[in-house]
Amino acid sequence: MSTNFKRRIINKVAAYSISLFRDQPDTRFTNYGAVGEVVLTLPTPGPQYLGVTYQAKGLADQIIGFTGANAGDLVTKHDLAANSVKAQTAGEMIGAVLEAECIRTADSTYKWVVAGISVGHTFTVTT
């Protein structure tokens, strides 16, 4: 017997707030059809999100990325308290892929680790 598992892929053309109740873990979001910036707001990290991942994929030549619900909710390259991570460099937005995963840190707080997982793209971090 086989299991037919399909990831949920959702196109967003404007800013969107992710919710565990609406958006199952491992959902992929794209900016297909967008004519402006698409920033996905991650929920406040907590034990209910531990191990949950989401992806953002650039399919339009528009900014795409993740932001935290609160300042400092994100961990990314060289930053333990980032606010957002975006693909926004001209010529590097199409094909950009970012992944966010909720983890528990050593001091028992929760954060979203956001990584640009596509090769050759520049990701901008704000703190």
C-alpha atoms as one frame of an Amber mdcrd trajectory, in Angstrom:
protein
   0.000   0.000   0.000   1.382   3.393  -0.878   0.736   6.755   0.625   0.150
   9.655  -1.722   1.533  12.704   0.085   1.454  16.052  -1.634   2.928  19.231
  -0.235   0.602  22.157  -0.133   1.735  24.931  -2.498   0.058  28.326  -2.237
   0.608  31.376  -4.446   0.540  34.706  -2.617   0.488  38.095  -4.331   0.588
  40.239  -1.175   1.778  40.099   2.428   0.390  37.127   4.377   0.393  35.970
   8.001   1.021  32.244   8.388  -1.083  30.335  10.926  -0.723  26.713  12.011
  -4.512  26.433  11.971  -4.727  27.520   8.303  -1.343  26.459   6.957  -0.212
  22.907   7.582   3.465  22.246   8.311   5.700  21.970   5.247   3.550  24.329
   3.168   5.386  26.031   0.310   4.464  29.618  -0.545   5.313  31.277  -3.861
   4.962  34.814  -5.164   3.660  33.653  -8.546   1.582  36.437 -10.088   2.756
  39.086  -7.619   3.356  42.635  -8.850   4.784  43.781  -5.520   6.578  42.576
  -2.416   5.373  39.368  -0.740   6.486  39.042   2.879   5.237  36.095   4.898
   4.843  36.764   8.618   5.704  33.734  10.712   3.655  33.096  13.862   5.127
  33.715  17.302   7.432  30.712  17.819   6.442  28.305  20.561   6.274  24.602
  21.458   3.289  24.028  19.155   5.530  24.953  16.181   8.620  22.943  17.201
   9.950  21.211  14.063   7.443  22.896  11.743   8.871  24.185   8.461   7.612
  26.552   5.769   9.215  27.586   2.489   9.059  30.722   0.363   9.901  30.408
  -3.347  10.432  33.273  -5.752   8.533  32.715  -9.005   8.051  36.395  -9.849
  10.650  39.142 -10.087   9.429  40.609  -6.800  10.733  40.628  -3.231   9.861
  37.506  -1.231  10.784  36.610   2.318   9.896  35.928   5.924   9.433  38.271
   8.859   8.840  37.429  12.494   5.637  38.229  14.358   7.832  39.963  16.950
  11.195  41.697  16.749  14.046  39.208  17.110  11.997  36.050  16.390  14.377
  34.870  13.649  17.816  33.278  13.611  19.822  33.477  10.405  23.431  33.761
   9.245  25.397  35.702  11.893  22.232  36.964  13.623  20.481  35.446  16.655
  17.728  38.073  16.760  16.788  39.047  13.211  13.476  40.611  12.222  13.298
  39.578   8.548  15.100  37.714   5.781  14.252  38.558   2.169  15.363  37.925
  -1.380  15.340  41.469  -2.737  18.457  41.891  -4.870  17.625  42.807  -8.468
  18.108  39.836 -10.770  18.154  37.354  -7.852  14.523  37.076  -6.787  13.275
  34.491  -9.288  14.371  31.063  -8.102  15.203  32.211  -4.584  14.158  29.733
  -1.901  14.005  30.431   1.830  13.119  27.919   4.519  11.926  28.628   8.059
  11.984  26.017  10.833  10.946  26.468  14.449  13.556  25.321  16.955  14.081
  25.475  20.705  17.236  27.242  21.838  19.480  26.322  24.765  17.668  28.739
  27.064  14.305  27.066  26.259  12.996  29.867  24.097  11.726  29.243  20.593
  12.919  30.864  17.357  12.438  30.488  13.631  15.684  29.582  11.846  15.456
  31.120   8.376  17.948  30.065   5.720  18.303  30.923   2.065  18.658  27.447
   0.588  19.028  28.334  -3.085  22.509  28.748  -4.525  23.640  32.069  -5.997
  21.033  34.298  -4.363  21.652  37.159  -1.965  19.397  37.397   1.087  18.963
  40.632   3.024  18.656  40.455   6.816  17.128  43.214   8.961  17.476  43.459
  12.720
